[in-house]
Amino acid sequence: MHFSVAPIMRSKKALLIILGLALLLGCVLVLRFRRERRATQRSTEGAPQTSEGPWFEIAVDAPLFNSRPPWEIPGVILGTRERGPKLNQNSPGVRIGNITTHRFELSAEGGWDFLIETDSEGRLTPATHIAFPIKIGGRPNTFNCGPAEPSVGYLDAKAADTGEIEGSFVVEVMRCINVKSGKTAQWPYSPLPIRGNFAGLKKQG
């Protein structure tokens, strides 16, 4: 009995093409869903109103795979779960410290503590450190981190005639201390970006 191989090969190729198209369609739908969700969030939250007081939003760009349980990953990919912890002006216990065009100082309940400082040339100084709470593998931790070496990041702050400061920052941290144990943490495994935008902060210091 003789079987032809050609029809079987054609069937396999057709199946692979169908699977590839289905995967491509799935990726397109996921990206569209995430875009629409971000747009909905922005319209719900609204733009910062500096005339109503200080506004800021800070986000830790936690690694997708090595900082969370596997069952949380699909939610992060789909955009239904935050990638990392966030902080804003409505968070509990917010305390705004010295704010200038070269210094951003802020803290809040839960272990948040920021000191971002730049020199006259805009480079991050050794005094810069960021403390934040985060779950690693589902377990809560608080880390106090310094910039990566060499430092990567910026503080772009401008002062308005009213004396209010607005701008943004990005700091990649790497050298972290576990606040509870006081020991050097074996995390993150690569520079971790922390991003922020702010407006309406009163110049102090």
Buried (B, 14 or more C-beta within 10 A) or exposed (E): EEEEEEEEEEEEEEEEEEEEEEEEEEEEEBEEEBEEEEEEEEEEEEEBEBEEEBBBBBBBEBBEEEBBEEEBEEEBEEBEEEBBBEBBBEBEEBEBBBBBBBBBBBBBEBBBBBBBBBEEEEBBBEEBBBBBBBBBEEEEBBBBBBBBEEBBBBBEBEBEEEEBBBBBBBBBBBBBBBBEEEEEBEBBEEBBBBBBBBBBBEBEE
